[in-house]
Amino acid sequence: TQPAIGFVPHCAAASPLAAETPILIARALDPLEHDDVLVNLDGELPSAFSRFEQLIEIVGLDDEDRLPARERFKFYRDRGYPLETQDLGGAGAR
């Protein structure tokens, strides 16, 4: 719902402004002020992902990124999480 060139307030999770900022940037999930959406940019399964209402995984096109992402996808699927995929690169573009 933000304009394409709009600013979305964000800060480090350890910032004194974290409680009033909609987007927090952190290396670890504990402690965080929010638990709405987690955007995982790491290649590992997030340890406390289940406490978030939504998890978004960003996956690159190379096999080094895609193979671990497939394992995480299977992990989520096998546990019954509703999954949705989107190809933002356009039909497997490289």
C-alpha positions as CSV (number, residue, x, y, z in Angstrom):
1,T,0.0,0.0,0.0
2,Q,3.1,2.3,-0.1
3,P,3.8,4.4,-3.2
4,A,6.5,3.0,-5.4
5,I,8.9,5.7,-4.3
6,G,7.6,6.1,-0.8
7,F,9.7,5.8,2.3
8,V,8.8,3.0,4.8
9,P,10.3,3.7,8.2
10,H,12.8,1.1,9.4
11,C,15.5,0.8,12.0
12,A,17.8,-1.8,13.7
13,A,16.0,-4.1,16.1
14,A,18.2,-2.8,18.9
15,S,17.3,0.9,18.3
16,P,15.4,2.8,20.9
17,L,12.8,3.5,18.2
18,A,12.1,-0.2,17.5
19,A,8.8,-0.3,19.4
20,E,7.4,2.4,17.2
21,T,8.9,1.5,13.8
22,P,7.1,-0.8,11.4
23,I,10.2,-2.5,9.9
24,L,13.0,-3.9,12.0
25,I,16.3,-5.1,10.6
26,A,18.0,-7.9,12.7
27,R,20.4,-10.7,12.6
28,A,18.6,-12.7,15.3
29,L,14.9,-13.1,16.0
30,D,15.0,-12.6,19.7
31,P,14.1,-10.2,21.1
32,L,12.0,-8.4,18.5
33,E,9.2,-6.0,19.0
34,H,7.1,-7.3,16.1
35,D,5.9,-10.7,15.0
36,D,3.7,-9.9,12.0
37,V,6.0,-10.6,9.0
38,L,9.5,-12.1,8.8
39,V,11.5,-11.6,5.6
40,N,14.2,-14.3,5.6
41,L,17.3,-13.3,3.6
42,D,19.5,-16.0,5.2
43,G,20.1,-19.4,3.6
44,E,19.1,-21.2,6.8
45,L,15.7,-22.1,8.4
46,P,14.8,-19.2,10.8
47,S,14.8,-20.6,14.3
48,A,11.6,-19.0,15.6
49,F,9.8,-18.5,12.3
50,S,6.6,-20.1,13.6
51,R,5.8,-17.1,15.9
52,F,5.4,-14.9,12.9
53,E,2.1,-14.5,11.1
54,Q,3.8,-14.6,7.7
55,L,7.2,-15.7,6.5
56,I,8.6,-14.5,3.2
57,E,11.7,-16.1,1.7
58,I,13.8,-14.4,-0.9
59,V,15.5,-16.9,-3.1
60,G,18.0,-16.2,-5.9
61,L,18.4,-18.0,-9.2
62,D,21.6,-19.8,-8.6
63,D,21.7,-23.4,-7.3
64,E,23.7,-22.4,-4.2
65,D,20.6,-20.4,-3.1
66,R,17.8,-22.5,-4.6
67,L,18.8,-26.0,-3.2
68,P,18.6,-25.0,0.5
69,A,15.4,-23.0,-0.3
70,R,13.9,-26.2,-1.7
71,E,14.7,-28.0,1.6
72,R,13.1,-25.2,3.6
73,F,10.1,-25.4,1.3
74,K,9.7,-29.1,2.0
75,F,10.1,-28.5,5.7
76,Y,7.3,-26.0,5.7
77,R,5.1,-28.1,3.4
78,D,5.6,-31.3,5.4
79,R,4.4,-29.5,8.5
80,G,1.2,-28.2,6.9
81,Y,2.1,-24.6,6.5
82,P,0.1,-22.9,3.6
83,L,2.6,-22.1,0.9
84,E,2.6,-19.7,-2.0
85,T,5.4,-19.2,-4.6
86,Q,6.0,-16.2,-6.9
87,D,8.5,-16.1,-9.7
88,L,9.5,-12.4,-9.7
89,G,12.3,-13.1,-12.2
90,G,9.9,-14.2,-14.8
91,A,9.7,-17.8,-15.9
92,G,13.1,-18.8,-14.5
93,A,14.9,-16.0,-16.2
94,R,18.7,-15.9,-15.7
